[in-house]
Amino acid sequence: MVRERDRQDDSEVEEVKVQALSDLVRALARADWDTAETLVAELGRSGWVGGLQVIGAAFTLAVNRHFAPGTTPTDVAAWVSSTRARYADGDSLPGLEMEGLIRAALGEPELVDNIPAETMLAAEVFVLGQLLQEKKLTPAELDEFVAEAEEVAAEYM
C-alpha cells in the first residue's frame, strides 16, 4: 500500500514537471520571458527530472522543422551568428555549442559528446525559444507541437 502510494506520488510529481516543461515551451514561443524565468527557477529547485527529455524532444522537433534537409554546417553557423547578433549580450551565448547541438539534432550526434549538461540545457532552451518565435505558431499549432514533444519525450522517460 505504501509503495503504491509512493509510486502514485512520484507519478503526480512527474506530471507536474512535464506540465511545467510544457508551459516553459509555450512561454518561450510567446517570448514571455518573465514566465519562462519563473518556470526555469521552479524546475531548477525541483530538479530537471525528465526535463532534458522534454526540452530535448521539443528542441529536436523545432530544429528539424526549421532547417531543411541538406542544411550545411555553414548554414547552421550563419543562423547562430545572426541570432547571436540580435542580442546586446549575444557574444556571451555559446555559439559553438549552439551549432553543435543544432547539427546533432540534424544527424551528427557525436558533436554533443563534450558539451556540459548545464550548457546544453541553456543553449537548447535559447535556440528552442528563437525557433518557436520565428515560426510564429498559432495557439492550436503550439498545442500540437507541445503534445508531440511530450509524446516523443515519453518514449525516453
C-alpha positions in Angstrom: 0.0 0.0 0.0 2.8 2.4 0.9 4.8 1.5 -2.2 1.7 2.0 -4.4 1.1 5.4 -2.8 4.8 6.3 -3.3 4.5 5.3 -7.0 1.4 7.4 -7.3 3.1 10.4 -5.7 6.1 10.0 -8.0 3.7 9.8 -11.0 1.9 13.0 -9.9 5.2 14.9 -9.4 6.3 13.8 -12.8 3.1 15.0 -14.4 3.6 18.4 -12.7 7.1 18.7 -14.0 6.1 17.7 -17.5 3.3 20.4 -17.3 5.9 23.0 -16.2 8.1 22.0 -19.0 5.3 22.3 -21.5 4.4 25.6 -20.0 8.0 26.6 -20.5 7.9 25.7 -24.2 4.7 27.8 -24.5 6.3 30.8 -22.7 9.4 30.6 -25.0 7.2 30.6 -28.1 5.3 33.7 -26.8 8.6 35.4 -25.7 7.1 35.6 -22.3 10.5 35.9 -20.5 9.1 36.5 -17.0 7.1 33.3 -17.1 10.0 31.4 -18.7 12.4 32.7 -16.0 9.9 31.7 -13.2 9.4 28.2 -14.7 13.2 27.7 -15.1 13.8 28.7 -11.5 10.9 26.4 -10.3 12.2 23.5 -12.4 15.7 24.1 -11.0 14.5 23.9 -7.5 12.6 20.7 -8.0 15.2 19.2 -10.3 15.1 18.7 -14.0 14.0 15.1 -13.9 12.5 14.4 -17.3 13.4 17.9 -18.3 16.2 17.1 -20.6 13.9 14.7 -22.5 11.0 17.1 -22.9 13.3 20.1 -23.8 15.4 17.8 -26.0 12.4 16.5 -27.8 11.0 20.0 -28.4 14.4 21.2 -29.5 14.9 18.4 -32.0 11.4 18.8 -33.4 11.9 22.6 -33.8 15.4 22.2 -35.4 14.2 19.6 -37.9 11.2 21.8 -38.8 13.3 24.9 -39.3 16.3 23.5 -41.1 15.7 21.8 -44.4 17.3 18.5 -45.4 20.7 19.2 -46.8 21.4 22.1 -44.4 25.2 22.6 -44.2 27.3 23.4 -41.2 27.8 26.8 -42.8 24.0 27.4 -42.9 23.8 26.5 -39.2 26.8 28.7 -38.3 25.1 31.6 -40.2 21.8 31.2 -38.4 23.6 31.0 -35.0 25.7 34.1 -35.8 22.7 36.2 -36.9 20.7 35.1 -33.9 23.5 36.0 -31.5 23.9 39.3 -33.3 20.3 40.3 -32.4 21.2 40.5 -28.7 23.3 43.0 -26.9 25.0 40.2 -24.9 24.9 37.8 -27.9 28.6 37.3 -27.8 28.2 35.7 -24.4 25.9 33.0 -25.9 27.8 29.7 -26.5 28.0 29.8 -30.3 30.0 26.7 -31.0 27.8 24.7 -28.6 24.6 26.0 -30.2 25.9 25.0 -33.6 26.9 21.6 -32.3 23.5 21.0 -30.7 21.7 22.0 -33.9 23.9 19.8 -36.1 23.5 16.9 -33.6 19.7 17.2 -34.0 20.2 17.2 -37.7 22.2 13.9 -37.6 25.6 14.5 -36.2 25.1 13.3 -32.6 28.8 13.0 -31.8 29.0 16.8 -31.7 27.4 16.9 -28.2 29.7 14.5 -26.5 31.8 17.2 -24.8 29.1 19.8 -24.1 28.4 20.0 -20.3 24.7 19.3 -19.4 24.1 22.7 -18.0 25.4 24.4 -21.1 23.5 22.0 -23.3 20.2 22.7 -21.5 20.7 26.5 -21.6 21.6 26.5 -25.3 18.7 24.2 -26.1 16.2 26.4 -24.3 17.6 29.6 -26.0 17.6 28.0 -29.5 14.2 26.5 -29.0 12.8 29.8 -28.0 14.3 31.5 -31.1 13.0 28.9 -33.5 9.5 28.9 -32.0 9.3 32.7 -32.1 10.4 32.7 -35.8 7.8 30.1 -36.6 5.0 32.2 -35.1 2.8 29.3 -34.3 -0.9 29.8 -33.6 -2.1 28.7 -30.2 -3.5 25.5 -31.7 -0.3 24.8 -33.6 1.7 25.4 -30.4 -0.6 22.9 -28.5 0.1 20.3 -31.3 3.8 21.0 -31.1 3.9 20.6 -27.3 1.8 17.5 -27.4 4.2 15.9 -30.0 7.2 16.9 -27.9 5.6 15.3 -24.8 4.9 12.2 -26.8 8.4 11.9 -28.1 9.9 12.6 -24.7 7.6 10.0 -23.0 9.3 7.3 -25.2 12.6 8.1 -23.4 11.4 8.5 -19.8 
